[in-house]
Amino acid sequence: MKKLRIAICLLLFPLLTGCADTSQTGSADILATTGPVAEIAEALTSGTGLTVDTLITESVSCLHDYSLSVQQMKAVQESSLVMLSGCGLEEFMVDALSGRDVIELADGISVHEADEHAHEEEHAHNHAHELDPHVWLDPDNLAVMAHNAAAALSAHWPEHADTIAENETVFCAELAVLKAYGEAQLTELTCRELVTFHDGFSYFADAFDLTIAASMEIEAGSEPAARELCEIVDLVRAHEIPAIFTERNGAQDAVGIVSRETGAPVFALDMGMESGAIAAIRHNIDTIREALG
C-alpha cells in the first residue's frame, strides 16, 4: 500500500508561545526542556539531592514556532545544566543555549526524516525535510536517552555516579516491562494501520510493529484541502480501518470530518510532552488496543 502522509506542523495553542510564564524559574541544578526529558532527569537523580525543573509546561505538541518568554530565558541562564531531547526539537533555543552546559539525550538514536512517508505535494510543509524528533515514544529509544543522560550526569556530578547508575538500571528495567506489555497487548490487533492527526507517532509505530498509513497535521489558522481529506477518507474506507487517532490536545475539525464520512470513531493518543514518556506510551498502547483490538 502506498503510504500517505500530509504533514503541516501544529502548535496547539499558538497564543501561548512565549507568553505564558508557567515554567519553573528557580536555580535548579538541571533544567529539562520538556516533560519526557524531565522524567528521565528526575528518575536518574532520585536520592542525590539534585533538583530538576521543566522549561516548557504548556500544552504543545510541536515546538517549531515556539519562542521563549523572558522568564524562560532567565531560567536557562540560571541553570547549571540544560538537558535537551535533541533531533532538532529545541532548535528554537540555539541562541539562548550559547555558552551553556548542555546534554542532548537523543545522540546515537536512529532518527527518521520528517517526510519519511511523505506524499509529495505542491504545498509541502516547510519543515518537511527536518528530522522527526519524537524519539521518546519508543521504549528502546527512551533507554538510550536514559543511558546518555546517566553518563553525562555522572561526569558532571561524579559524587553521585553510583546512585545515578543504580537509578538507570531501575528505569531501564521499567522500560523493558513496558515494551513487553505493549508487545503482548498489541500482538493480535485486527488492524495494524494507524491513521493519525498528528505527525509524531512513527517511533511508537515502529516499536510495536504498526504502520502509519496516513498522518495529517493542521497548521494554526489553516484548513486542509478537500482533496487531502478525501484521500484519507478513501484510504480508511478501502482498508476498512476501524478507528482514527488524534493527539490528545489536538484540533478536532479535520479528524471530525473524516470520522463523519467514514463512521470510524476517534481516539486520542498522547505525545507525552506534559505527562512524560512512560505514561504516554502506556496510554497509547491501551488506546490502540481498545480501538483496533
C-alpha positions in Angstrom: 0.0 0.0 0.0 1.2 3.5 -0.8 1.7 5.3 2.4 0.2 8.7 2.7 1.4 11.5 4.9 0.4 15.1 4.8 2.4 17.0 7.4 1.6 20.6 8.3 3.1 21.3 11.7 0.7 22.0 14.5 1.3 24.2 17.5 -1.8 23.5 19.6 -2.1 26.8 21.4 -0.1 29.5 19.4 -1.1 32.3 21.7 0.8 30.6 24.5 4.2 30.6 22.8 6.5 32.9 24.7 3.6 34.3 26.6 2.7 32.0 29.5 5.3 32.1 32.2 4.4 28.7 33.6 7.9 27.2 33.6 9.9 26.8 36.8 12.4 29.6 37.2 14.3 28.7 40.3 18.0 28.0 40.1 17.6 24.2 39.7 20.6 22.0 39.2 19.1 20.7 35.9 16.7 22.4 33.6 14.9 19.9 31.4 13.2 21.3 28.3 10.1 19.1 28.2 8.2 16.5 30.2 9.9 13.4 28.8 13.3 14.9 29.4 12.4 15.9 33.0 11.1 12.4 33.6 14.5 10.9 32.7 16.4 13.5 34.8 14.1 13.0 37.8 14.4 9.2 37.7 18.2 9.3 37.4 18.8 11.8 40.1 16.4 10.3 42.7 18.2 10.2 46.1 21.0 12.5 45.0 19.6 15.8 46.2 19.9 17.3 42.7 16.9 19.4 41.6 15.1 19.3 38.3 12.9 22.0 36.7 10.9 21.8 33.4 11.2 24.7 31.0 8.2 24.2 28.7 5.0 23.2 30.5 2.4 24.5 28.1 0.1 22.1 26.2 2.1 22.0 22.9 2.8 19.1 20.6 5.2 20.7 18.2 7.9 23.3 19.0 8.8 24.6 15.5 7.4 28.0 16.1 7.9 28.2 19.9 9.7 31.2 21.4 11.0 31.6 24.9 9.5 34.1 27.3 11.6 36.4 29.4 11.1 34.2 32.4 12.1 31.1 30.5 15.2 32.9 29.2 16.1 33.7 32.8 15.7 30.1 33.8 18.1 28.9 31.1 20.7 31.5 32.1 20.4 30.5 35.8 20.7 26.7 35.2 23.8 24.7 36.0 22.9 22.2 33.2 20.3 22.2 30.4 19.1 18.8 29.3 17.6 18.6 25.8 15.8 15.9 23.9 17.6 16.7 20.6 16.9 15.8 17.0 16.1 19.4 16.3 13.2 19.6 18.8 14.7 22.5 20.7 16.2 24.3 17.6 14.4 27.5 18.6 16.7 27.6 21.7 20.0 27.7 19.9 20.8 31.3 20.7 19.7 31.0 24.3 21.9 28.0 24.9 25.1 29.7 23.7 27.7 29.2 26.4 25.5 26.9 28.5 26.4 23.4 29.7 24.1 21.2 27.6 23.2 17.5 27.4 21.5 16.2 24.3 19.8 12.9 25.0 19.0 11.6 21.6 22.6 11.1 20.5 23.0 7.7 18.9 19.4 7.1 18.1 18.4 6.2 14.5 16.3 9.2 13.6 13.5 9.4 11.0 13.3 12.2 8.5 10.0 14.1 9.0 9.0 13.3 5.4 10.0 9.6 5.5 6.5 8.5 4.5 5.5 11.8 2.8 3.1 12.1 0.0 4.7 14.6 -2.4 2.5 17.7 -2.6 3.0 21.1 -4.2 2.1 22.7 -0.8 4.7 20.7 1.0 5.1 21.9 4.6 8.3 23.9 5.0 9.6 21.6 7.7 9.3 18.6 5.5 13.0 17.7 5.4 13.6 18.1 9.1 14.1 15.2 11.5 11.2 13.7 13.4 12.2 14.5 17.0 9.6 12.4 18.8 12.0 9.6 19.6 10.9 9.1 23.2 7.7 7.2 22.2 9.8 4.1 21.6 10.8 2.4 24.9 14.1 1.3 23.4 14.9 4.9 22.4 14.0 6.1 25.9 16.5 3.7 27.3 19.2 5.1 25.1 18.3 8.6 26.2 18.5 7.5 29.8 21.9 6.0 29.2 23.2 9.2 27.6 21.8 11.2 30.5 23.3 9.0 33.1 26.8 9.2 31.5 26.6 13.0 31.3 25.2 13.4 34.8 27.8 11.2 36.3 30.5 13.2 34.6 29.0 16.4 35.9 28.4 15.2 39.4 30.8 12.2 40.0 30.0 12.0 43.7 26.5 10.8 42.6 27.7 8.4 39.9 26.8 5.2 41.8 23.3 6.4 42.7 22.7 7.5 39.1 23.9 4.1 37.8 21.5 2.3 40.1 18.6 4.5 39.1 19.4 3.9 35.4 19.1 0.2 36.0 15.8 0.5 37.7 14.5 2.9 35.0 15.5 0.7 32.1 14.0 -2.3 33.8 10.7 -0.4 33.9 11.0 0.3 30.2 11.7 -3.3 29.4 8.5 -4.3 31.2 6.6 -1.5 29.4 7.9 -2.8 26.0 6.9 -6.4 26.8 3.4 -5.1 27.9 2.9 -3.3 24.6 4.0 -6.3 22.6 1.6 -8.5 24.4 -1.3 -6.1 24.2 -0.8 -5.2 20.5 0.2 -8.6 19.0 -3.2 -9.7 17.9 -4.9 -6.5 16.6 -7.5 -6.8 13.9 -5.8 -3.8 12.1 -2.2 -2.7 12.4 -2.6 0.5 10.3 -2.8 3.9 12.1 -4.4 7.0 10.6 -3.2 9.8 12.9 -4.0 13.5 13.0 -0.6 14.3 14.4 2.7 13.7 12.7 4.6 12.3 15.6 3.9 8.6 16.2 6.2 6.9 13.8 8.7 5.8 16.5 5.8 4.3 18.6 4.6 2.5 15.5 8.0 1.1 14.8 8.4 -0.1 18.4 5.2 -2.2 18.2 5.2 -3.3 14.5 2.5 -0.9 13.4 2.2 1.1 10.2 1.4 4.8 9.8 -1.0 4.6 6.9 -1.7 8.3 6.9 -0.9 11.3 9.1 -2.1 14.9 8.9 -1.4 18.0 11.0 -3.2 21.3 10.6 -1.2 24.5 10.9 -2.9 27.0 13.2 -5.2 29.2 11.1 -5.1 26.8 8.2 -7.7 24.4 6.7 -6.8 21.2 5.0 -7.6 21.0 1.3 -10.8 19.0 0.5 -8.7 16.7 -1.8 -6.4 15.8 1.1 -9.3 14.9 3.3 -10.9 12.9 0.5 -7.7 10.9 0.1 -7.7 9.9 3.8 -11.4 9.1 3.7 -10.8 6.9 0.7 -7.9 5.1 2.4 -9.9 4.5 5.6 -12.8 3.0 3.6 -10.6 1.0 1.2 -8.6 -0.6 4.0 -11.5 -0.9 6.4 -9.6 0.9 9.1 -11.8 0.7 12.2 -10.6 3.8 14.1 -8.6 7.0 13.6 -6.4 8.9 16.0 -5.8 12.4 17.1 -3.3 13.9 19.6 -5.0 14.4 23.0 -4.8 18.2 22.8 -5.2 18.4 19.0 -7.6 20.3 16.8 -10.7 18.3 16.1 -12.1 19.7 12.8 -10.3 17.6 10.3 -10.5 14.4 12.2 -14.2 15.0 12.8 -14.8 15.3 9.1 -13.0 12.0 8.3 -14.9 10.4 11.2 -18.3 11.5 10.0 -17.5 10.5 6.4 -16.2 7.0 7.3 -18.0 6.2 10.5 -14.6 5.5 12.2 -14.6 6.6 15.8 -11.9 9.0 17.0 -9.4 8.0 19.8 -6.8 10.3 21.4 -3.2 9.4 21.6 -0.6 11.2 23.8 2.8 12.7 22.9 3.9 12.9 26.5 5.1 16.5 26.3 3.3 17.1 29.6 2.6 13.7 31.1 6.0 12.2 30.4 7.0 9.4 28.0 6.2 6.3 30.1 2.6 7.4 30.9 2.1 8.4 27.2 3.4 5.1 25.8 1.2 3.1 28.2 -1.8 5.3 27.3 -1.1 4.8 23.6 -0.8 1.0 24.0 -4.1 0.8 25.8 -5.9 3.2 23.5 -4.8 1.4 20.3 -5.7 -1.9 21.9 -9.2 -0.6 22.6 -9.6 1.0 19.1 -8.1 -1.7 16.9 -8.3 -4.8 19.0 
